[in-house]
Amino acid sequence: MSRADRLTAAIFPNRCCGCGAVIFTDGELCDNCEKCRAHFAYERGFCKKCGQRRTECICERHSFFGKAVFAFFYTDTVKRTVRQFKFRGNLFYGRLFAKQMYNAAAESGILTDASFVVPVPMHGLKKLRRGFNQTELLAREFSKISGIPYLNALKKLTLSPSQHDLNSIERAGNVAGTFEVREKCADAVNGAKIILVDDIMTTHATMNEAAKTLFIFGAEKVDALAAAAAVKKNRKN
């Protein structure tokens, strides 16, 4: 490495695309985040819908989306990073997550013929309080990396409690009928193949309701994509 390269590396160090930590290699992930990364090769023994081992499959009910793809398993390491991004306003993590979301999406095959990248919306009052919608940021960054057009097609009609405070049954009821396609986007959604983006998938209730809304408005296909997905308690990473 030349002196100029060493100086550049010192000023602009390589950072992990999972947690943002400085890493001293040319790789994209630190050792801890590499262990948390999801792989979507769909080899024998893995669910083709959610990408997890069949013994840990999270496809417990009918889903309106085709595949559920995510960059990381929601372990403690990734959880800390998501919280920094979501609640502390460290927005550069959005770019790091989006890069790994692109890798997972490419591995899974959902990029093929995709028409639009659509974020799961946040109610206007909640967005005003937080100052941003982290899902919109992820979707925009993913759109830049993938070249798939960004479309803010959905709006949230009700200000409902946060999903993380509810159990699985309550989560489904909490988001039922809460989304609608924006009038100006209705023609674009009709017949489109959509990648629906969220930050975290737990029970899939939010993704499922948003995907159902897109289908009601004529979408041909909807795949779900997130930065991270929760895993069963007995999973060992």
Helices and strands as residue ranges (DSSP letters): H 3-11, H 31-36, G 54-56, E 68-73, H 76-87, H 92-108, E 116-119, H 124-130, H 134-146, E 154-156, G 163-165, H 168-175, E 179-181, G 183-185, H 186-189, E 193-201, H 205-216, E 221-229
